[in-house]
Each structure stands twice: as C-alpha cells, then as structure tokens.
Amino acid sequence: MKFPTKPLITFAALALSGFIATASAADKPNVIVIMADDLGYGDISAYGAKKVQTPHIDKLAAEGITFTSGYCTASTCTPTRYSFLTGEYAFRKPNTGIAPPNGPAVIPGGTHTVASVMKDAGYATAVIGKWHLGLGGPKGPEWNGELRPGPAEIGFDHHFLLPTTNDRVPQVYVTESRVLNLDPKDPLWVGKDAPEGQPTGITHRDTLKMDWTHGHNTTIHNGISRIGAYTGGHAARFRDEDLADKWVEESNRWIEENKDGPFFLFFASHDLHVPRMPHERFHGSSDLGFRGDAIVQLDWCVGELRATLERLGLADNTLIIFCSDNGPVMDDGYADGALENVGSHRAGGPFTGGKYSIFEGGTRTPFITWWPGQIKPKVSSAIVSTMDIGASLASITGTELADDVLPDSFDLSAAMLGKKGAEGREYIVQQDNGKTGNLGLRQGNWKLVRHESGRARNTMVAEKLANTQVSRIGLYNLNTDPGELHDLSAQFPKMAEKIEAKLDEVIAAKRTR
C-alpha cells in the first residue's frame, strides 16, 4: 500500500479554513472518541483479560471491529493527545512531552485539529475529561482569570476538563476557559514548591490514605500527595472518587443538549491513570486492586454513554471509537496494590514494555470501532492509529483536507468501518515522552527500535518501574516474535538499515500525508 504524498485536494477556497465540507448533514454520524488512560492491550476481557471483566467494552468489540494492531503514537499521554488532535507526530514539535502543572497551551490557538475539522463540517464539538495539553499563553495559565488559549481556540465549542492530570496539581475543573466554582476571595496559586509550613507527602506521610512510592510527594489533597504545589481555590476542588461520575454526567447532559446533531465528543477518561482512586462503589470489583477497579469504572463509563445514546434513539447514527493514550504501568508513583495484585494478569498482553516504552506494549493498545448497521463485527489486523482518526473522520463526513491540515493523519476510514479489502497503515512511528530520542518504526511485520539513550524504560510491566540497558538498534519480526525478544539486526543488517532509513526519512519530513 502506498500512502498519498500530495494533499487530498487543493482549492483556493480552502485557503482560509483549510478544509471544505461536501456531505449533507443527513449523511453525518455523531462521533464519540473514548480515550482511556494507561490502558494496556491485555487489560480488558475482549482482548484476553481473565482477572477483570469489561462487559460494556466487550459489547462494543463484539458488535464492532476489534483491531489487533491499533496504536497510539506515543507511550505517554501528552504527545499522544497532541498527535490525535493535530494529526501530527509529536516528535515534530518541541515541548510536547508530559506537560507540567503550569505548562502553557501545547497546541497554539488557531491550529487545525480534528475538532476544528468537525466543527467546520457542521458538528457541535466538546472535550470532556482529562486535558493535559497545557492552558494559556507562553507564561502558562492564569488560574484566576481566562485560561486562553485552550480547547476553545482549537475547535471545541464546549469543554469540561481536568486541566492537567490528576497526579499533578491543581484538583479543579475547567469549563468555558475558567476554573469552575472558583471563589475570587480565595484565589488559586499553582507552583512547583510547597509554601513553607504547608503539609506535604514527605512531612505528613502518616496522614495519607494512599502512600507514594516516588515523586508524588508535594501538595496533599483528599489524602493523596501530588506533583507540584497549590494553595487556595478550596471551593473549586473536587474529590478524586467523583471524577468519572462527573464526566459521565456532563457528557450525558451535553449529548442530550445536542441530540439533534451531528455532534463530536472527545471523552478523555482519567482511568486508569494514577492516583487510581475509583468511586467507592467500585472498590473490590476486580481481583487487581484499585488498578483493576479503575478498569471496571472505565467500563461503566462506556456503558453509561451507550445507554444514553440508546435512550435518545441515537445509537444507530453514532460512531464510537474506543482507544487508549498509551500502554500500561503498575507502580507509577503510588502504593495502590497494582504490583501486589497483578498475579497472572498480563496488562500488555503478549507484548514487551508499557507506558514510557517504544516496545509494542507502550503504544499497541485496545482499538475498537462501533457503528450499528454500518460496521459488521470482525477482528482486523489492519494497522490503525489514534493519529489517523482525524483524516478518517474528515473522509466519513465528506470533508476534504488541505495539505497543511492533519499532516501525518491518513484516511483509514475504510479500515475503521470494515470495508472489504481495506488496508491499514504501511508504517507507524512510535515514541516515548520525546525527550530521550528513543523511537521505533513498525513497517509491515518488521519493527525497528532505536534507543538513542541506550535505555529502555518499563520493559517488565509486572515489576517495579525501572530502566534497562539496551543496544541502540533492535530489529524484530512481529509475526514470529510479537514480544520483541529476539533481536535480528545482526542477522538481517540490510533490513535494519532499510527501516532505519525510513525512520530518518519520516523524521526529516514535515508531513507524511
């Protein structure tokens, strides 16, 4: 399969907006992208999990397409979310690694995104859940004022957000570019170091309801210490246990408000990112401790969204895409029982590595598409990625893209809808957080990993997080060795050179579509 090297279309009419919609409203399905957080290939029962059951996600899989080669583009959250929204590899842009609590907007205002493509196609657009893409200008967010630029400046009509990620401060919601329920008499301050005298996870460790293992030991909120410091904003603070409920509530409200459609909803779950603190009703619902309970909570969210679609008579005209932002990790800073309870559970499925890794377990995750009446149930081996959702939705909605819009996103709508003879990607580049120079490239059944740092992180997911010394280059045949256990670079040096040259070609290019 050869990917197009020229834009899908170039019209003078596209100069201002970057795209033009050609399909009628009646042809446009509602779209919900559900992105889990730190969910591994083997973490749901549809992909082989035995120690945790996910009936609602399994139903999507049974009625839709279950992809065995579904990818995110990075093994950490911020770069994957960047590439999903912009249709661009995150390694092309600086400062797209894990965003700090006070980080500015990673995506500049006015950037074409999947949200702006859908908005220009006549869709109501919303993002609800975890953001972690920074807010505000170069100096970062103005927590007590307008948090712009942000989602509103890149195509979202509505947002209801956890601004960073919940192991980082602050624990507040952001909606309509402001902190929700913020009392001006109790202003919010966010910084790196805790003010003198403020309890921290170090000074008041004995008060914590969930202990830390590394790094997450500054400000205490709700009995859990976090990365970074903040004061004030007490009326705006939320309880960790209520996150999923609040986002489902807000999503259902917004769906009902926009039921006449079409609508595009990015439901960005925080499950099962640390701190894993699911609602009390899910405690003990799995055999895997709080990590497994968070998977059950995620599954509940999927069921609630689907129930709303069915109640409103919208299910038959709604495309759901279920995916994850990266692979799994056990101990990611908190002593929550994940390692102690993992047992025989293989969070990464048959693959090596997880979160922070360029091995398959870091970026190959569950990927499911569901659209009653349009998608027939099947299992597909086509290579698809979260980065391709944008161009694929453009095709489904009849929107033709200019060459500078979603530059690395390919139209894989035929594969995502299960069309006969459809092919997926020829290749996909995989990165970690982007600061190490570690990159991988899968082309067909061949996979090359290049560890410029000489270190591979989180290769053994069921063990304590650690770095492993590795060779700079590794070559693997995923057909015979999905676990990337046998380096073939010495045996097939020409193949290694060929794929590394392809990797360098992609890096040097400004776009691949």
Summary of the structure (lengths in Angstrom):
residues: 513
radius of gyration: 21.6
end to end distance: 13.2
largest distance: 68.2
contacts: 1886
relative contact order: 0.19
helix: 26%
strand: 21%
